[in-house]
Structure formats: structure tokens, C-alpha cells
Amino acid sequence: MGSSEESMEIVRDVLKDKFQHGLVKSVKSENKQGKIESGILALTALRVFVILPMKSGKHGIEHDFNYLEIKGIASEKDKKLKFVLENGKVVNVSTSNLEDTDSVIDYLTTSLKKVFPKTPILRLIINFQLEPNKRQMDFLEKLNKLDNSPQTDVGPCDGFSRMYACMCDYMRLTYMPEVAWDIDTIYLSQNCKDLCLNDFDHLNPRDLTPIIASLEHNTFFNQLSANSLKIKLVSLDFLVALYLRLSKH
């Protein structure tokens, strides 16, 4: 891959409004045909994109996944970076050097902490394997400091809107600005700790799922209520997780 300016131009051309700012690194990765290609790794606030040349001669998205889809990150060699996803898929990339590899991991974990300030990173990405062992120990120490550092600019209602945006992206559902507005404005002004799903009963039942999922990581709300409301079956898993969190308090 050419200069950083050229890489950024390709990222903006391929991702368009999906990329306002983030981290961009030159990498090599295997395409769907099994051929190793020179490409670009682009990280936004919520998502990883692997951009590779296509048969047409232009560049396109080879892989993309939300940070919450990542269940493991491994780097057994300086330039090697492996993402293990919740669906069992593994995405491998090779960076230019150790500094680039570590900067990707640092950017990703810091971005997650901005969205989920009260949730330990190891609850979100459960496995990190870095070699050599000293690198692993240094990283875990850095992670511990990140988890225990006070987070500034969290946002209204313990940053609910950021969590909601992340869950919408994770579930590939449309972000509803009116949901964020109601929480950030009405619930905040009334200091209402009970999130009532009936306030959003005009939404499709599937669009209630990211609202429910956000509450697992949110400490502003201590109650969820609903009356005669249809929800998707997938929401039940998040309701169980929410119940477990609230039952500890």
C-alpha cells in the first residue's frame, strides 16, 4: 500500500459516511479466493474494516465486524494479528511492524472503554494472547489501568446513547435518533431510573432489542418496565443478562 494519504483516500472512497475519523493501517490479508493481498485495516469508533483490492481493480470491504463481535485477539508474532469472532470466524492480518499491531489493539480497547466506561474490557473481549509473555503482561497491566481510570465525557445517563449506537451497529439495526433524544433529554431531566419500553412502542419489536441490550452495561438505569409489549425472542437473552446485573445491587 502507498502513502498514508493514499490509504486514507481509499478508506473514504470505500466507506464513505461510515468513516468520519479513526485509525488506518496498511496490512496484508487473505481474500475470499485464498490469495494474500496488500490492503488497509480501518478502525472507526465501533467497527473494524479490512479493505482489499477487488477483481474490478477497485478496493472493497473484505471483512467488517463490530468490536462486540470480537471474542479473542491474538498476536503471536510482531506483525501478526488475529481476530476471533463470536460466530467462529477468524480474520488474520499482517501489519507493517509491532508498533502498528499494538496501536490497533490499543485503539480498539480504548474505543470500547469510551462506549462502556463501567464494563471491564475482559468482559467484552474475553481472550487476549500476545507473545512474548512480557508483552502480554505489559498489555494486561495497561488494560487494568484503563479499566480503573476515571472516564471523562461519559455523556448523559451514563453514556446510554453511545451504548445504544454501538448495540444498533452490532445488531446491524437502524439507529433511531428519537430514542437517544428521549433518553438524553426527558429521562435525564426527570432523573428517571426506570426505562419504560412502552415509551418506544411505536418501534418495530426488533428495534427494542438494542435498547434492552444497552442496559446490561448501563448504571444510570436500575429498572426496566413494559406492559403488554411484544419483544423479539433474542431480547430474552439480554433481559436475563440485565436481571443478573440488577440482582447484584
C-alpha positions as CSV (number, residue, x, y, z in Angstrom):
1,M,0.0,0.0,0.0
2,G,1.2,3.5,-0.8
3,S,1.3,6.6,1.4
4,S,-0.9,7.3,4.4
5,E,-2.7,9.9,2.3
6,E,-3.4,7.4,-0.4
7,S,-4.7,4.9,2.1
8,M,-7.0,7.5,3.7
9,E,-8.3,8.4,0.3
10,I,-9.2,4.7,-0.4
11,V,-10.8,4.4,3.0
12,R,-13.0,7.4,2.5
13,D,-13.9,6.3,-1.1
14,V,-14.9,2.8,0.1
15,L,-16.5,3.5,3.4
16,K,-18.0,7.0,2.6
17,D,-20.0,8.2,5.6
18,K,-19.2,5.1,7.6
19,F,-15.8,6.7,8.3
20,Q,-15.5,10.1,9.8
21,H,-12.3,9.5,11.8
22,G,-10.4,6.6,13.1
23,L,-7.2,4.5,12.8
24,V,-5.9,3.5,9.4
25,K,-3.0,1.0,8.9
26,S,-1.5,-0.8,5.9
27,V,-1.9,-4.6,6.2
28,K,-1.8,-7.8,4.2
29,S,-4.7,-10.2,4.4
30,E,-6.2,-13.2,2.7
31,N,-9.1,-12.6,0.3
32,K,-12.0,-15.0,-0.3
33,Q,-10.0,-16.7,-3.0
34,G,-7.2,-17.5,-0.6
35,K,-4.8,-15.0,-2.1
36,I,-2.7,-12.7,0.2
37,E,-3.3,-9.1,-0.8
38,S,-2.0,-5.7,0.3
39,G,-4.8,-3.7,1.8
40,I,-5.9,-1.5,4.6
41,L,-7.2,-2.0,8.2
42,A,-9.6,0.8,9.2
43,L,-11.0,1.2,12.7
44,T,-13.9,3.5,13.5
45,A,-15.4,4.2,16.9
46,L,-17.3,0.9,16.7
47,R,-16.2,-1.3,13.8
48,V,-13.2,-2.9,12.1
49,F,-12.9,-2.9,8.3
50,V,-10.5,-4.9,6.2
51,I,-10.3,-3.3,2.8
52,L,-8.7,-5.2,-0.1
53,P,-8.4,-4.9,-3.9
54,M,-11.3,-6.4,-5.8
55,K,-11.4,-8.2,-9.2
56,S,-12.7,-4.9,-10.7
57,G,-9.4,-3.2,-9.8
58,K,-11.1,-1.1,-7.2
59,H,-11.0,-1.6,-3.4
60,G,-13.8,-3.0,-1.4
61,I,-14.7,-4.3,2.1
62,E,-13.4,-7.9,2.6
63,H,-14.3,-8.1,6.3
64,D,-16.1,-5.9,8.7
65,F,-17.3,-6.5,12.3
66,N,-18.4,-4.6,15.3
67,Y,-16.0,-4.6,18.3
68,L,-18.6,-6.6,20.3
69,E,-18.3,-9.5,17.8
70,I,-14.7,-10.0,18.8
71,K,-14.2,-12.7,21.4
72,G,-10.4,-13.1,21.1
73,I,-7.4,-11.2,19.8
74,A,-4.0,-12.9,19.3
75,S,-0.7,-11.7,18.2
76,E,1.9,-14.4,18.5
77,K,4.4,-12.6,16.2
78,D,5.1,-8.9,15.9
79,K,3.3,-8.3,12.7
80,K,0.6,-10.9,13.1
81,L,-2.9,-10.0,14.3
82,K,-5.8,-12.5,14.6
83,F,-9.4,-11.6,15.4
84,V,-11.6,-14.5,16.7
85,L,-15.2,-13.6,16.2
86,E,-18.3,-14.9,18.1
87,N,-19.6,-16.8,15.0
88,G,-16.3,-18.8,14.9
89,K,-14.8,-16.9,12.0
90,V,-11.1,-15.9,12.2
91,V,-9.7,-12.9,10.5
92,N,-6.0,-12.6,10.1
93,V,-4.0,-9.6,9.1
94,S,-0.3,-8.8,8.9
95,T,0.8,-5.2,9.8
96,S,4.0,-3.4,8.9
97,N,5.6,-3.7,12.4
98,L,5.0,-4.3,16.1
99,E,4.1,-0.7,16.8
100,D,1.3,-0.8,14.2
101,T,0.0,-4.1,15.7
102,D,-0.1,-2.8,19.3
103,S,-1.6,0.6,18.2
104,V,-4.5,-1.3,16.6
105,I,-5.1,-3.3,19.9
106,D,-4.8,-0.1,21.9
107,Y,-7.2,1.9,19.7
108,L,-9.8,-0.9,19.8
109,T,-9.7,-1.3,23.6
110,T,-9.7,2.4,24.2
111,S,-12.7,2.8,21.9
112,L,-14.6,0.1,23.8
113,K,-13.9,1.8,27.1
114,K,-15.4,5.1,25.8
115,V,-18.6,3.3,24.9
116,F,-18.8,1.1,28.0
117,P,-16.9,3.1,30.7
118,K,-18.0,0.9,33.7
119,T,-17.6,-2.5,32.0
120,P,-14.2,-4.3,32.2
121,I,-12.7,-4.9,28.8
122,L,-12.2,-8.6,29.5
123,R,-15.9,-8.9,29.9
124,L,-16.3,-7.7,26.3
125,I,-13.3,-9.4,24.7
126,I,-12.7,-12.4,26.8
127,N,-9.3,-13.5,25.5
128,F,-6.1,-11.8,24.6
129,Q,-3.0,-13.8,23.6
130,L,0.2,-11.7,22.9
131,E,3.7,-13.0,22.6
132,P,6.2,-12.9,24.1
133,N,4.9,-13.2,27.7
134,K,6.3,-9.8,28.7
135,R,4.2,-8.2,26.0
136,Q,1.1,-9.9,27.4
137,M,1.9,-8.9,31.0
138,D,2.5,-5.2,29.9
139,F,-0.7,-5.2,28.0
140,L,-2.8,-6.6,30.8
141,E,-1.3,-4.0,33.2
142,K,-2.2,-1.3,30.7
143,L,-5.7,-2.8,30.5
144,N,-6.1,-2.7,34.2
145,K,-5.1,0.9,34.3
146,L,-7.6,1.7,31.6
147,D,-10.4,-0.1,33.5
148,N,-9.6,1.7,36.7
149,S,-9.1,5.2,35.3
150,P,-12.0,7.6,35.7
151,Q,-13.7,8.2,32.4
152,T,-14.5,11.8,31.4
153,D,-17.1,13.0,29.0
154,V,-19.3,9.9,29.5
155,G,-22.4,11.7,28.4
156,P,-26.0,11.9,29.7
157,C,-27.4,8.9,31.6
158,D,-24.1,7.1,32.0
159,G,-23.5,7.3,28.2
160,F,-26.6,5.4,27.2
161,S,-26.7,6.9,23.7
162,R,-23.2,5.6,22.9
163,M,-24.1,2.2,24.1
164,Y,-27.3,2.2,22.2
165,A,-25.5,3.3,19.0
166,C,-23.0,0.5,19.5
167,M,-25.7,-2.1,20.0
168,C,-27.5,-0.9,16.9
169,D,-24.3,-1.2,14.9
170,Y,-23.6,-4.6,16.5
171,M,-27.0,-5.9,15.5
172,R,-27.0,-4.2,12.2
173,L,-30.2,-2.4,13.0
174,T,-31.1,1.2,12.3
175,Y,-30.0,3.8,14.9
176,M,-33.2,5.7,16.0
177,P,-32.2,9.3,16.9
178,E,-35.5,9.8,18.7
179,V,-34.6,7.0,21.2
180,A,-31.3,8.8,22.1
181,W,-33.1,12.1,22.3
182,D,-35.8,10.8,24.7
183,I,-33.2,9.2,27.0
184,D,-30.7,12.1,26.9
185,T,-33.4,14.8,27.3
186,I,-36.6,13.6,29.0
187,Y,-35.2,10.8,31.2
188,L,-32.2,12.9,32.2
189,S,-34.3,16.0,33.1
190,Q,-36.6,13.9,35.3
191,N,-33.8,11.8,36.7
192,C,-35.9,8.8,35.8
193,K,-34.1,5.5,36.5
194,D,-36.9,3.3,35.2
195,L,-36.7,2.8,31.4
196,C,-40.2,2.1,30.2
197,L,-40.2,0.3,26.9
198,N,-43.8,1.5,26.2
199,D,-42.3,4.9,25.5
200,F,-40.9,3.3,22.4
201,D,-43.9,1.1,21.5
202,H,-44.1,2.8,18.1
203,L,-40.9,1.0,17.1
204,N,-40.7,-2.4,15.4
205,P,-40.2,-5.1,18.1
206,R,-36.7,-5.9,16.8
207,D,-35.7,-2.3,17.3
208,L,-36.3,-2.6,21.0
209,T,-33.5,-5.2,21.3
210,P,-30.6,-2.7,21.2
211,I,-32.3,-0.6,23.9
212,I,-32.6,-3.6,26.2
213,A,-29.1,-4.8,25.4
214,S,-27.6,-1.4,26.3
215,L,-29.0,-1.6,29.8
216,E,-26.7,-4.6,30.7
217,H,-23.8,-2.1,30.7
218,N,-25.6,1.0,31.9
219,T,-25.6,2.0,35.6
220,F,-27.9,5.0,35.3
221,F,-31.0,2.9,35.0
222,N,-31.9,0.4,37.7
223,Q,-35.3,-0.8,36.4
224,L,-36.8,-1.8,33.1
225,S,-40.6,-1.9,32.7
226,A,-43.1,-2.8,29.9
227,N,-46.7,-3.5,29.7
228,S,-48.4,-5.7,27.0
229,L,-45.5,-5.2,24.7
230,K,-44.2,-7.7,22.1
231,I,-40.5,-8.2,22.0
232,K,-38.3,-10.5,19.9
233,L,-37.1,-13.8,21.3
234,V,-33.5,-12.7,21.0
235,S,-34.3,-9.9,23.5
236,L,-34.8,-12.5,26.2
237,D,-31.0,-13.3,26.4
238,F,-30.3,-9.6,27.1
239,L,-33.2,-9.5,29.6
240,V,-31.5,-12.3,31.5
241,A,-28.2,-10.5,31.5
242,L,-29.8,-7.3,32.7
243,Y,-31.6,-9.2,35.5
244,L,-28.3,-10.7,36.6
245,R,-26.7,-7.3,36.7
246,L,-29.6,-5.7,38.6
247,S,-29.8,-8.6,41.1
248,K,-26.3,-7.8,42.3
249,H,-27.3,-4.4,43.6
